């Protein structure tokens, strides 16, 4: 199992660090990117009383980011790099929006829940994109009418192998 969460959290906290209570921010009172509402909801799930988000510990910050963002976007299952991109998007704009955007990019149903189909499509996306570009190139060749049937079959088989490799 990969473990990119510590590095991803470190990076996100570069953007989300500090304590803010800016009246222009719809998130309201926030510490290290955790809003008071998010902190209250998380503490309730833990069976803890409400507390001022400005008193949040770094351990609680990490637990919230892990449970409410990383785990919900299935960061440990996404390809390296995609995990961080979707995690940062989820922190900044919401888990559901980040999930739907990823799903739209990789061409699966945009239900806002990252599941096995999204994970597999994410892993296969680049390889399939290269294969599709390859097919488009071959179709542009003057000799396509002569060899196209065989090339199409070959590329279809390559796509099937890509999907088998990305289980």
Long-range contacts (C-beta under 8 A, 24 or more apart in sequence): 1-76, 2-76, 2-80, 3-76, 4-75, 4-76, 4-80, 4-83, 4-84, 5-66, 5-70, 5-75, 5-76, 7-84, 8-70, 8-75, 8-83, 8-84, 8-87, 8-88, 9-62, 9-65, 9-66, 9-70, 11-84, 11-88, 12-65, 12-87, 12-88, 12-91, 13-61, 15-88, 15-92, 16-91, 19-53, 19-54, 29-53, 29-54, 31-56, 31-61, 32-56, 32-58, 32-61, 33-61, 33-65, 33-91, 34-60, 34-61, 34-64, 34-65, 38-64, 38-68, 39-64, 42-67, 42-68, 65-91, 68-95, 69-95, 72-114, 73-98, 73-99, 73-114, 74-114, 74-115, 74-118, 74-119, 77-114, 77-119, 78-114, 78-119, 78-122, 79-122, 79-123, 82-122, 86-114, 120-163, 120-166, 120-167, 123-166, 124-162, 124-163, 124-166, 127-162, 127-165, 127-166, 128-159, 128-162, 131-155, 131-158, 131-159, 131-162
